[in-house]
Amino acid sequence: MEPFDTQVVAANRSYFDQDAPNYDTQEGCITNRAALRLVADHLHRISGLLQTRFPSQSLRGLDAGGGTGNIALQLRAYGITPDLVDVSSEMINQYLMKLPSDVRPSAKTVCSDIYHYLTTTNENYHLICFSSVLHHLADYRAIVELASSRLIPGGIIYTIHDPCKKNAFWHKMEMADYHLSSAQLFRNYLRHKIMRSRNYPMRTADIGAEPHVEPGIDDEELHRYLNRIGLKIIWHERYYTARTRLISLLHRVAKRPRGFSLAISR
Ligand SMILES: C[S@@+](CC[C@H](N)C(=O)[O-])C[C@H]1O[C@@H](n2cnc3c(N)ncnc32)[C@H](O)[C@@H]1O
């Protein structure tokens, strides 16, 4: 698979340009407290590591596929200055609107496919984050490898909110989770069922925008690949946390991790 696939990139741009105004109120990884805690805990650990490794440097981060800036805003709180790259200008606008007006002019955002950004930039980073992004990329292995070439030695790549490998049953559970998780969608569903309203606005990305959502990502294979190319794995964690408690519980009972996180160092 090519690291850059025009159709996948175009599907993402089109979907997220439309979804941007709803994203923060309807996206499970932002509305779900357990998911937020997971990321907050990871970023806390990572910032501690970076402060130990680079005690007197101003830390620079890249929020790759950063969308509405939920990771970038947390990096700022840790004193890590983030650049945010995203293929959707509307998602970037949402991020910019959240910044205080005195910070906005100096916030670096780039509206670009991440492959093009990483292959053309001269910037180097202490931290590169991919939150809920790998499964949107045609060749996520190539992009993580490329990202590692933009790391300052000792720097960290962090990934979170990608689905583990799954079969058709667990994909159905993921879809159920998705539909149950959004109050807005549930309301629309009821309106559709009860009032027979014709316009039932589905908020699911075209499968073209998420090429790896249905099979999930083989995180063990990714782990082995990263080792083979000489990167160090700081952690490889699997978690049961889904968007809703019900589906999280189902994952836990079945001992079937829902997602994984990697922290990788060069
Ligand atoms: C599910 S959202 C995650 C947003 C954010 N990282 C978060 O955690 O809330 C996926 C984001 O990746 C962006 N994206 C998808 N493919 C991309 C690509 N090839 N290059 C850059 N951004 C991309 C989308 O526009 C979208 O903002």
The ligand as a MOL file (V3000), in Angstrom:
LIG
                    3D

  0  0  0     0  0            999 V3000
M  V30 BEGIN CTAB
M  V30 COUNTS 27 29 0 0 0
M  V30 BEGIN ATOM
M  V30 1 C -10.8570 10.8030 14.3280 0
M  V30 2 S -10.1360 12.3520 13.9910 0 CHG=1
M  V30 3 C -8.9770 12.5500 15.3580 0
M  V30 4 C -8.7270 14.0050 15.6550 0
M  V30 5 C -7.8410 14.2640 16.8760 0
M  V30 6 N -6.5280 13.6970 16.6860 0
M  V30 7 C -8.4810 13.7470 18.1440 0
M  V30 8 O -7.8900 12.9140 18.8360 0
M  V30 9 O -9.6050 14.1830 18.4510 0 CHG=-1
M  V30 10 C -9.0230 11.9900 12.6560 0
M  V30 11 C -8.3470 13.2430 12.1500 0
M  V30 12 O -7.3130 12.8670 11.2400 0
M  V30 13 C -7.3370 13.7590 10.1520 0
M  V30 14 N -6.7280 13.0640 8.9970 0
M  V30 15 C -7.1710 11.9650 8.3730 0
M  V30 16 N -6.3240 11.5900 7.4000 0
M  V30 17 C -5.3160 12.4900 7.4140 0
M  V30 18 C -4.1380 12.6510 6.6480 0
M  V30 19 N -3.8280 11.8020 5.6660 0
M  V30 20 N -3.3190 13.6750 6.9240 0
M  V30 21 C -3.6240 14.5560 7.9380 0
M  V30 22 N -4.7210 14.4640 8.6910 0
M  V30 23 C -5.5720 13.4290 8.4400 0
M  V30 24 C -8.8040 14.0720 9.9570 0
M  V30 25 O -9.0240 15.2410 9.2070 0
M  V30 26 C -9.2710 14.1770 11.4100 0
M  V30 27 O -9.1410 15.4780 11.9040 0
M  V30 END ATOM
M  V30 BEGIN BOND
M  V30 1 1 1 2
M  V30 2 1 2 3
M  V30 3 1 2 10
M  V30 4 1 3 4
M  V30 5 1 4 5
M  V30 6 1 5 6
M  V30 7 1 5 7
M  V30 8 2 7 8
M  V30 9 1 7 9
M  V30 10 1 10 11
M  V30 11 1 11 12
M  V30 12 1 11 26
M  V30 13 1 12 13
M  V30 14 1 13 14
M  V30 15 1 13 24
M  V30 16 1 14 15
M  V30 17 1 14 23
M  V30 18 2 15 16
M  V30 19 1 16 17
M  V30 20 1 17 18
M  V30 21 2 17 23
M  V30 22 1 18 19
M  V30 23 2 18 20
M  V30 24 1 20 21
M  V30 25 2 21 22
M  V30 26 1 22 23
M  V30 27 1 24 25
M  V30 28 1 24 26
M  V30 29 1 26 27
M  V30 END BOND
M  V30 END CTAB
M  END
